[in-house]
């Protein structure tokens, strides 16, 4: 269970956690089936705590991504208030919130935008429920330690918002029907609900590379399409008509060759680093061959097609921004350390998954190799990785009388 340090924090149980009237044996059998099918979910979390290798200490990239998405976030927050005729109550969810100070950045932006906008329009500000969601294995404790930081950021209001933790997968129902007004998710939806099936021919690579068989791309794309369609369907059930979503993905700007990933793509370099350990006898080839990442980097076309096909939402904004991974913790004068910066970042987001499969003993060596590989590609200017920001409006729901 989570520790509750602040009275203003209330942990609510989502729909997925309720018994729904099932017997104890039915619940137990269902739990065992889910654990078997989704065994990767437990370690699918960022590195917790606030130490040197933690996500909290290595997430300046995500902060810059949030900054680039700010205009879209502010615009859609204002549009929401107008379209809903300045309601007295707003429920906002941040899905895949992770841990640390970054968790509160988007939520603070939404709160301050609402309050300032209401003042400008001579409207009373609404009460706001702030729901922070991530998998149960997420380090919510470290996040909630920053609640005073969050309070300090909300300069326009001290009493009109309430913070909740909502543990559960955003590929499941999390909230009551027609209860959400605004959904935000940054750098969460490129994580899939599971590793795609049929990747056995993709030898010695943890993800898609230029040398992967085309079947690998198709398997990843199909899994992304299923997951994103599920996400949109579930959110459409939970959101009010004219509700808004702002979603940010790690994506790619290539369309013609679906296998193409640049030479310095972070998962390509991680594969190289693992092969180094195989060559040195520290890891078996079969161990590497059996490890794949539940990740997919869509392009704009793939995102747009899935939104249109699922049909519950309309696209309002679709933007692509540059992606500066290796330099995210440095100013321009210190770019020689980009290899270590990128290694720290990738370690923070992937260490739990890697340690669960390979063990803890190889982690330091692995990311020393990774840093060296990054440094060899520091001058690369042909990077295909981008951040994609999309805002969506929930279509009006017509209830049967």
Beta strands, then each sheet from edge to edge (+ up, - down):
strand 1: 9-11
strand 2: 89-95
strand 3: 127-134
strand 4: 161-167
strand 5: 180-186
strand 6: 239-252
strand 7: 313-321
strand 8: 385-394
sheet 1: 1+ 4+ 3+ 2+ 5+ 6+ 8- 7+
end
